[in-house]
Amino acid sequence: MLITIHQPQYLPWLGYLDKIDKADVFVILDNVQFKKNEWQNRNRIKTAQGCQWITVPVLYRFPEKIDEVRINNKANWGRKHLQALITNYSKSIYFDNYKIFFEDIFSRSWDRLVDINVAIIKFLISALDLKTKLVIASDLKLREEPTERLIDICKTLNGNKYLAGKDGNKYMDLELFEKEGIEVIFQDFKHPVYNQLFGDFEPYMSAVDLLFNCGDNSLEILRGN
């Protein structure tokens, strides 16, 4: 059983979905400290003027965990995010296939950041027809030390293999995994090139960029076929 684990990202990129696709179980690590100005409340889309950040405004107080972070709904961010997608992707071939989901998601009132992130992650898993099981870390009983937490997740879910990010060895104690009989595999993601709007190909965009431009072919492209 191959387990992979990651914090919930907003409109995540393709490397995030590659980890999900390669695993039997994907655990959303929602009960660790929130990192402001990283990927948990923002991501990038492609525009005619280059990359554009779209950010969910949050009411964050250190050291809140991700599942404690509230959204600042005084800012009309949902309408702005939907309009950004319409402005920059309405001419893409498959945009209309997914437009209804985003109209709905951005019309709803969200309190916690984690809830909209999980909703979007579930949508992307469904849209790409991924078969990976989804588990929320806060539903499990885990230790707080980072490596011990990962090991607890793997053992609780009967995982004997753990898929880590390519830089995972910088923060994990690999000897502890070995002692527990859990094999650690490091992700080696090669970003695919596909047809985009607005000139030369730009990697590392939100996964919606692939979805809007390639539709039903997105999973095959993600897998490098």
Secondary structure, 3 states (H helix, E strand, C coil): CEEEEECCCCCCEHHHHHHHHHCCEEEECCCCECCCCCCCCEEEEEECCEEEEEECCEECCCCCEHHHCEECCCCCHHHHHHHHHHHHHCCCCCHHHHHHHHHHHHHCCCCEHHHHHHHHHHHHHHHCCCCCEEEEHHHCCCCCCHHHHHHHHHHHCCCCEEEECCCHHHCCCHHHHHHCCCEEEECCCCCCCCCCCCCCCCCCCEHHHHHHHHHHHHHHHHCCC
